[in-house]
């Protein structure tokens, strides 16, 4: 799905996915999610956009 979303606009250069970890856990308690947060703070990161697969879980109310 991500590949289709970015087609014609860019490319996927890095993947942050916590396989086998509940998304109910804090972002800081999941290795890939915390790596994404750390990378997002880096001015020299290798990406300029983020594709979120299930936004309702990524940004709970």
C-alpha positions as CSV (number, residue, x, y, z in Angstrom):
1,X,0.0,0.0,0.0
2,X,2.8,2.4,0.9
3,X,4.5,1.8,-2.5
4,X,1.3,2.8,-4.3
5,X,0.9,5.9,-2.1
6,X,4.3,7.3,-3.0
7,X,4.3,6.2,-6.6
8,X,5.1,9.3,-8.8
9,X,6.1,11.4,-5.7
10,X,9.1,9.7,-4.2
11,X,10.4,6.4,-2.9
12,X,10.5,4.5,0.4
13,X,14.0,4.8,1.8
14,X,13.6,3.4,5.3
15,X,11.0,1.2,7.0
16,X,10.2,1.4,10.7
17,X,8.0,-1.6,11.7
18,X,7.7,-3.3,15.0
19,X,6.8,-6.8,14.1
20,X,5.4,-8.8,17.0
21,X,4.9,-5.7,19.2
22,X,1.6,-4.3,20.2
23,X,0.9,-0.8,18.9
24,X,-0.8,-0.2,22.2
25,X,2.6,0.0,23.8
26,X,4.2,3.5,24.0
27,X,6.2,4.6,21.0
28,X,9.3,4.7,23.2
29,X,8.7,1.1,24.3
30,X,8.9,-0.3,20.7
31,X,12.3,-0.4,19.1
32,X,11.3,0.7,15.6
33,X,8.8,3.3,16.7
34,X,11.4,4.9,19.0
35,X,14.0,4.8,16.2
36,X,11.5,6.6,14.0
37,X,11.0,9.3,16.7
38,X,14.8,9.7,17.1
39,X,15.3,9.8,13.3
40,X,12.6,12.4,12.9
41,X,14.5,14.8,15.3
42,X,17.7,14.4,13.2
43,X,18.1,17.3,10.7
44,X,20.2,14.9,8.5
45,X,17.5,12.1,8.4
46,X,17.2,10.2,5.2
47,X,13.5,10.9,4.7
48,X,11.2,13.9,4.5
49,X,7.8,12.3,4.9
50,X,6.2,9.4,6.9
51,X,3.6,7.0,5.7
52,X,1.5,5.7,8.6
53,X,-0.4,2.4,7.9
54,X,-3.1,2.7,10.5
55,X,-3.3,6.3,11.6
56,X,-6.1,5.7,14.1
57,X,-3.6,3.6,16.1
58,X,-0.6,5.9,15.5
59,X,-2.4,8.9,16.9
60,X,-4.9,7.7,19.6
61,X,-7.2,10.2,21.2
